[in-house]
Amino acid sequence: LVGEAIGAICEHLVDGYAGVKKASDEGRAQMSLDVKTLQAALRKLLPEMAPSMAHVEDYLRALYLPPQELLAWARAHPQYSVRHRTALVALNGVSSGLKKREQQDLLDSLAKQDG
C-alpha cells in the first residue's frame, strides 16, 4: 500500500512538472533538489523501505537533454503519458532557445511517433 502511495506521489510530481511552461537552469535544479529532499524524508519516515523516485528523476534528467535527443528519449520511455512527453519536448524547446518553427517540428515528430 505504501509503495502504491509513493508511486502515486511520483506520478503527481511528473504531472506537476509537465505543467511548467518555462524553467531556467536554476528552476530545473530546484525541481531535482525537491525530489531528493522528499526521497530523504521518505527514507527517514520509512527506513525499512527504500522508496525510489526514479520515475521522477528520469523525467527531470530528460529536461537537460539537447533537443535532438528528445525523440529517442520519448521512444525509450513509453511509461510516460503522451501529455508528459509532449510537455517535456515543449519545455525543453523553450529552455534551449529553439525557434517556434523548430519546436513545432519537434512536437510534430513526437506526435507522429506516438501515432
C-alpha positions in Angstrom: 0.0 0.0 0.0 2.8 2.4 0.9 4.6 1.5 -2.4 1.4 2.4 -4.3 1.2 5.7 -2.5 4.8 6.6 -3.3 4.1 5.7 -7.0 1.1 8.0 -7.0 3.2 10.8 -5.5 5.8 10.3 -8.2 3.1 10.4 -10.9 1.7 13.6 -9.5 5.1 15.2 -9.3 5.7 14.3 -13.0 2.2 15.7 -13.8 3.1 18.9 -12.0 6.4 19.3 -13.7 4.7 18.6 -17.0 2.6 21.7 -16.4 5.6 24.0 -16.2 5.8 26.3 -19.2 9.3 27.7 -18.7 12.2 26.7 -16.5 15.6 28.2 -16.0 18.6 26.0 -15.1 18.1 27.1 -11.5 14.5 26.1 -11.7 15.3 22.6 -13.0 18.0 22.2 -10.4 15.4 23.2 -7.7 13.0 20.5 -9.1 15.7 17.9 -8.6 16.5 19.1 -5.2 12.8 19.0 -4.2 12.7 15.3 -5.3 15.9 14.4 -3.4 14.6 16.2 -0.3 11.3 14.3 -0.5 13.1 11.0 -1.0 15.3 11.6 2.0 12.3 12.4 4.2 10.5 9.2 3.0 13.7 7.2 3.8 13.7 8.7 7.3 10.0 8.0 7.7 10.1 4.5 6.2 13.6 3.1 7.0 12.5 -0.4 6.2 11.8 0.6 2.6 14.0 2.2 0.0 11.5 4.4 -1.8 12.5 5.0 -5.3 11.8 8.3 -7.1 13.4 7.0 -10.3 10.2 7.8 -12.3 10.5 11.5 -11.4 14.3 11.6 -11.6 14.3 10.2 -15.1 11.8 12.8 -16.2 13.8 15.6 -14.7 17.1 14.3 -16.3 15.4 14.5 -19.6 14.9 18.2 -19.1 18.7 18.6 -19.6 18.8 16.7 -22.9 19.6 18.5 -26.1 16.6 18.8 -28.3 17.9 16.4 -30.9 17.9 13.6 -28.3 14.4 14.1 -27.0 12.6 11.9 -29.6 14.9 9.0 -28.9 14.3 9.5 -25.1 10.5 9.7 -25.6 10.6 6.4 -27.7 12.7 4.7 -25.0 10.3 5.8 -22.2 6.7 4.8 -23.1 5.8 4.7 -19.4 5.3 8.5 -19.5 2.0 9.7 -20.9 1.8 11.4 -24.3 1.0 14.6 -22.4 4.1 14.3 -20.2 6.3 13.6 -23.2 4.8 16.5 -25.2 5.2 18.9 -22.3 8.8 17.8 -21.9 9.6 18.5 -25.6 7.8 21.9 -25.3 9.6 22.9 -22.1 13.0 21.7 -23.4 12.5 23.6 -26.7 11.7 26.8 -24.8 14.6 26.4 -22.4 17.1 25.5 -25.1 16.1 28.5 -27.2 14.6 26.7 -30.2 12.7 28.9 -32.6 9.0 28.3 -32.7 9.2 26.5 -36.0 11.9 24.2 -34.8 9.9 23.5 -31.6 6.8 22.8 -33.6 8.7 20.4 -35.9 9.9 18.5 -32.9 6.4 18.3 -31.4 5.0 17.1 -34.8 7.7 14.4 -34.9 6.7 13.3 -31.4 3.0 13.2 -32.4 3.9 11.0 -35.4 6.0 8.8 -33.2 3.0 8.3 -30.8 0.9 7.8 -33.9 
